[in-house]
Protein backbone atom coordinates (compact mmCIF):
# COMPACT_ATOMS: atom_id res chain seq x y z
CA UNK A 1 0.00 0.00 0.00
CA UNK A 2 1.38 3.41 -0.91
CA UNK A 3 0.66 6.78 0.63
CA UNK A 4 -0.67 7.89 -2.77
CA UNK A 5 -3.16 4.99 -2.79
CA UNK A 6 -4.34 5.90 0.71
CA UNK A 7 -4.86 9.56 -0.15
CA UNK A 8 -6.53 8.69 -3.46
CA UNK A 9 -8.88 6.29 -1.70
CA UNK A 10 -9.82 8.89 0.89
CA UNK A 11 -10.23 11.69 -1.68
CA UNK A 12 -13.71 10.51 -2.59
CA UNK A 13 -16.50 11.66 -0.23
CA UNK A 14 -18.44 8.40 -0.61
CA UNK A 15 -15.39 6.41 0.49
CA UNK A 16 -14.89 8.74 3.46
CA UNK A 17 -18.52 8.08 4.40
CA UNK A 18 -17.89 4.34 4.21
CA UNK A 19 -14.78 4.69 6.38
CA UNK A 20 -16.80 6.69 8.93
CA UNK A 21 -19.48 3.96 9.00
CA UNK A 22 -16.86 1.27 9.49
CA UNK A 23 -15.31 3.27 12.31
CA UNK A 24 -18.48 2.54 14.30
CA UNK A 25 -18.40 -1.21 13.63
CA UNK A 26 -17.89 -3.80 10.86
CA UNK A 27 -20.75 -3.87 8.37
CA UNK A 28 -22.05 -6.02 5.55
CA UNK A 29 -22.18 -4.68 2.01
CA UNK A 30 -25.97 -4.49 2.30
CA UNK A 31 -25.75 -2.31 5.41
CA UNK A 32 -23.24 -0.01 3.71
CA UNK A 33 -25.48 0.26 0.64
CA UNK A 34 -28.45 1.16 2.84
CA UNK A 35 -26.54 3.73 4.93
CA UNK A 36 -24.81 5.42 1.97
CA UNK A 37 -27.75 5.43 -0.41
CA UNK A 38 -25.58 4.18 -3.27
CA UNK A 39 -26.26 1.28 -5.59
CA UNK A 40 -24.75 -2.08 -4.69
CA UNK A 41 -22.37 -2.06 -7.71
CA UNK A 42 -21.18 1.46 -6.89
CA UNK A 43 -20.68 0.57 -3.23
CA UNK A 44 -18.73 -2.55 -4.21
CA UNK A 45 -16.44 -0.46 -6.44
CA UNK A 46 -15.76 1.95 -3.56
CA UNK A 47 -15.08 -0.95 -1.21
CA UNK A 48 -12.63 -2.44 -3.71
CA UNK A 49 -10.68 0.82 -3.83
CA UNK A 50 -10.60 0.94 -0.02
CA UNK A 51 -9.55 -2.72 0.15
CA UNK A 52 -6.82 -2.25 -2.49
CA UNK A 53 -5.50 0.73 -0.50
CA UNK A 54 -5.39 -1.45 2.61
CA UNK A 55 -7.91 0.65 4.52
CA UNK A 56 -10.49 -2.10 4.95
CA UNK A 57 -10.46 -5.86 5.19
CA UNK A 58 -13.24 -8.24 4.32
CA UNK A 59 -14.37 -11.57 5.72
CA UNK A 60 -16.96 -13.97 4.42
CA UNK A 61 -19.86 -14.64 6.79
CA UNK A 62 -22.04 -17.28 5.11
CA UNK A 63 -23.45 -15.44 2.07
CA UNK A 64 -22.44 -11.98 3.28
CA UNK A 65 -19.19 -10.08 2.99
CA UNK A 66 -18.46 -8.10 6.14
CA UNK A 67 -16.08 -5.15 5.94
CA UNK A 68 -14.04 -3.68 8.79
CA UNK A 69 -11.46 -0.93 9.06
CA UNK A 70 -7.81 -1.88 9.16
CA UNK A 71 -6.29 0.50 11.72
CA UNK A 72 -2.67 0.24 10.48
CA UNK A 73 -3.02 2.58 7.46
CA UNK A 74 -5.01 5.06 9.55
CA UNK A 75 -2.17 5.09 12.10
CA UNK A 76 0.32 5.72 9.28
CA UNK A 77 -1.77 8.68 8.08
CA UNK A 78 -1.99 10.00 11.63
CA UNK A 79 1.80 9.84 11.96
CA UNK A 80 2.19 11.67 8.67
CA UNK A 81 -0.24 14.39 9.82
CA UNK A 82 1.43 14.88 13.25
CA UNK A 83 3.77 17.74 12.22
CA UNK A 84 0.89 19.56 10.52
CA UNK A 85 -1.27 19.14 13.60
CA UNK A 86 1.51 20.76 15.66
CA UNK A 87 1.64 23.62 13.14
CA UNK A 88 -2.11 24.19 13.45
CA UNK A 89 -2.01 23.97 17.25
CA UNK A 90 0.78 26.55 17.34
CA UNK A 91 -1.16 28.83 15.00
CA UNK A 92 -4.37 28.45 16.98
CA UNK A 93 -2.55 29.15 20.24
CA UNK A 94 -1.07 32.33 18.70
CA UNK A 95 -4.54 33.37 17.54
CA UNK A 96 -5.92 32.76 21.02
CA UNK A 97 -3.19 34.91 22.57
CA UNK A 98 -3.86 37.69 20.06
CA UNK A 99 -7.58 37.60 20.75
CA UNK A 100 -6.90 37.73 24.49
CA UNK A 101 -4.65 40.77 23.98
CA UNK A 102 -7.26 42.67 21.97
CA UNK A 103 -10.31 41.70 24.05
CA UNK A 104 -11.89 44.53 26.04
CA UNK A 105 -11.23 44.40 29.79
CA UNK A 106 -14.91 44.71 30.62
CA UNK A 107 -17.02 42.12 28.75
CA UNK A 108 -20.08 44.33 29.21
CA UNK A 109 -18.32 47.31 27.63
CA UNK A 110 -19.31 47.71 23.95
CA UNK A 111 -16.53 47.38 21.44
CA UNK A 112 -15.43 50.51 19.53
CA UNK A 113 -17.37 49.37 16.44
CA UNK A 114 -20.72 49.38 18.32
ZAFIFI-166785 format. One record per atom (N, C-alpha, C): residue in one letter; x, y negated, z. Coordinates in pm, whole numbers, padded with zeros to 5 digits, always signed. Last residue first. Layout:
% residues N
aXYZ...
This chain:
% residues 114
x-01929-04932+01798x-02072-04938+01832x-02123-05078+01840x-01657-04939+01767x-01737-04937+01644x-01886-04951+01674x-01545-04922+02021x-01543-05051+01953x-01629-05053+01827x-01776-04721+02219x-01653-04738+02144x-01659-04868+02067x-01917-04791+02539x-01931-04771+02395x-01795-04792+02327x-01863-04607+02834x-01832-04731+02763x-01843-04707+02612x-01884-04362+02941x-02008-04433+02921x-01987-04561+02842x-01620-04280+02978x-01702-04212+02875x-01834-04281+02848x-01358-04490+03008x-01491-04471+03062x-01579-04404+02955x-01135-04483+02839x-01123-04440+02979x-01258-04409+03040x-01165-04345+02507x-01189-04453+02604x-01180-04397+02746x-00898-04174+02344x-01031-04170+02405x-01046-04286+02502x-00641-04162+02253x-00726-04267+02197x-00866-04269+02256x-00529-03945+02389x-00465-04077+02398x-00558-04188+02352x-00692-03734+02308x-00690-03773+02449x-00632-03912+02466x-00621-03724+02039x-00758-03760+02075x-00767-03802+02221x-00357-03640+02069x-00386-03769+02006x-00527-03815+02041x-00391-03386+02184x-00319-03491+02257x-00352-03628+02201x-00529-03261+01971x-00592-03276+02102x-00525-03384+02186x-00329-03265+01776x-00454-03337+01754x-00525-03361+01887x-00145-03094+01898x-00107-03233+01870x-00232-03318+01847x-00296-02857+01896x-00255-02915+02024x-00217-03062+02006x-00315-02819+01622x-00437-02845+01698x-00405-02904+01836x-00046-02769+01559x-00116-02883+01500x-00242-02919+01578x-00003-02535+01707x+00078-02655+01734x+00008-02779+01680x-00186-02367+01582x-00201-02397+01725x-00124-02522+01761x-00080-02360+01321x-00211-02419+01345x-00230-02455+01492x+00166-02231+01378x+00164-02362+01314x+00031-02432+01340x+00074-01986+01479x+00151-02076+01566x+00151-02218+01510x-00041-01890+01244x-00127-01914+01360x-00056-02009+01457x+00186-01854+01095x+00089-01956+01052x-00006-01990+01165x+00311-01643+01226x+00377-01774+01222x+00283-01886+01180x+00100-01435+01195x+00143-01488+01325x+00213-01623+01316x+00042-01311+00952x-00024-01439+00982x+00028-01506+01109x+00181-01072+00970x+00219-01167+00867x+00162-01306+00896x+00039-00950+01175x+00180-00984+01196x+00226-01086+01093x-00206-00916+01043x-00199-01000+01163x-00055-01042+01190x-00132-00734+00846x-00177-00868+00808x-00169-00964+00925x-00074-00516+01013x+00032-00572+00928x-00005-00713+00883x-00326-00469+01121x-00217-00509+01210x-00103-00571+01131x-00453-00384+00890x-00501-00506+00955x-00393-00559+01050x-00320-00144+00836x-00302-00258+00746x-00350-00390+00807x-00408+00005+01079x-00267-00024+01048x-00249-00141+00950x-00682+00069+01106x-00629-00050+01172x-00486-00087+01132x-00912+00141+00875x-00781+00188+00916x-00711+00068+00978x-01264+00178+00924x-01146+00093+00906x-01020+00168+00946x-01449+00435+00756x-01404+00368+00879x-01284+00282+00845x-01725+00602+00604x-01608+00515+00594x-01579+00450+00728x-01845+00908+00505x-01846+00810+00614x-01714+00734+00608x-02055+01058+00282x-01919+01008+00299x-01926+00896+00403x-02273+01342+00320x-02244+01198+00328x-02094+01172+00333x-02327+01605+00340x-02345+01544+00207x-02306+01396+00204x-02101+01656+00589x-02204+01728+00511x-02213+01663+00373x-01900+01415+00572x-01986+01464+00679x-02108+01525+00613x-01572+01332+00488x-01696+01397+00442x-01772+01448+00564x-01428+01015+00535x-01437+01157+00572x-01572+01208+00523x-01193+00760+00451x-01324+00824+00432x-01315+00969+00480x-01062+00443+00545x-01046+00586+00519x-01185+00648+00517x-00948+00120+00441x-01049+00210+00495x-01009+00354+00465x-00716+00002+00346x-00791-00065+00452x-00898+00023+00516x-00572+00088+00131x-00539+00145+00261x-00617+00085+00377x-00636+00023-00121x-00550-00073-00050x-00510-00023+00088x-00810+00229-00178x-00682+00225-00249x-00584+00129-00183x-01025+00146-00013x-00955+00272+00015x-00817+00273-00052x-01103-00089-00142x-01060-00094-00002x-00982+00031+00036x-01173+00019-00391x-01068-00082-00383x-01014-00089-00241x-01382+00187-00307x-01263+00244-00371x-01146+00147-00365x-01570+00003-00216x-01508+00095-00121x-01383+00160-00178x-01641-00114-00460x-01576-00195-00356x-01506-00105-00254x-01761+00109-00581x-01644+00046-00644x-01568-00038-00541x-01976+00152-00407x-01873+00255-00421x-01746+00198-00484x-02125-00081-00456x-02068-00057-00323x-01956+00046-00331x-02200-00029-00721x-02118-00146-00689x-02049-00129-00554x-02359+00204-00690x-02237+00206-00771x-02143+00089-00741x-02565+00102-00514x-02475+00208-00469x-02349+00214-00556x-02590-00259-00505x-02626-00128-00559x-02526-00024-00509x-02616-00446-00196x-02558-00418-00327x-02609-00284-00377x-02680-00507+00064x-02775-00543-00041x-02719-00527-00182x-02538-00444+00289x-02481-00542+00197x-02578-00588+00089x-02697-00252+00421x-02654-00373+00493x-02606-00483+00397x-02729-00050+00223x-02845-00116+00284x-02806-00250+00348x-02462+00023+00172x-02548-00026+00064x-02663-00107+00122x-02394+00118+00425x-02324+00001+00371x-02406-00061+00259x-02561+00341+00443x-02575+00231+00541x-02510+00103+00487x-02458+00495+00230x-02597+00449+00230x-02621+00334+00326x-02201+00553+00319x-02218+00468+00201x-02360+00412+00198x-02189+00528+00680x-02205+00602+00555x-02221+00503+00440x-01943+00385+00899x-02075+00387+00837x-02073+00474+00711x-01788+00311+01216x-01789+00380+01086x-01932+00387+01032x-01840-00025+01349x-01840+00121+01363x-01829+00183+01224x-01752-00293+01326x-01848-00254+01430x-01843-00105+01458x-01592-00286+01104x-01531-00327+01231x-01621-00286+01347x-01762-00241+00899x-01686-00127+00949x-01610-00160+01077x-01854-00501+00857x-01948-00396+00900x-01872-00279+00962x-01615-00621+00770x-01680-00669+00893x-01780-00565+00946x-01577-00481+00530x-01478-00469+00638x-01539-00513+00771x-01801-00576+00391x-01789-00434+00421x-01691-00412+00535x-01729-00845+00369x-01852-00808+00440x-01847-00661+00480x-01504-00821+00209x-01489-00874+00346x-01612-00841+00430x-01629-00732-00022x-01539-00641+00049x-01513-00690+00191x-01769-00963-00090x-01844-00840-00061x-01756-00741+00016x-01562-01150-00140x-01650-01166-00023x-01732-01041+00010x-01231-01058-00220x-01371-01051-00259x-01462-01061-00137x-00985-01044-00100x-01023-01169-00168x-01171-01172-00203x-00909-00801-00003x-00982-00889+00089x-01027-01020+00024x-00769-00698-00220x-00888-00629-00170x-00973-00720-00083x-00558-00879-00235x-00653-00869-00346x-00782-00802-00300x-00427-00823+00007x-00486-00956-00015x-00588-00952-00128x-00351-00554-00045x-00434-00590+00071x-00505-00722+00049x-00194-00580-00272x-00316-00499-00279x-00409-00532-00163x+00016-00734-00169x-00067-00789-00277x-00199-00712-00287x+00133-00559+00010x+00066-00678+00063x-00028-00737-00042x+00059-00219-00084x+00138-00341-00091x+00059-00456-00029x+00085+00117+00000x+00000+00000+00000x+00089-00123+00000
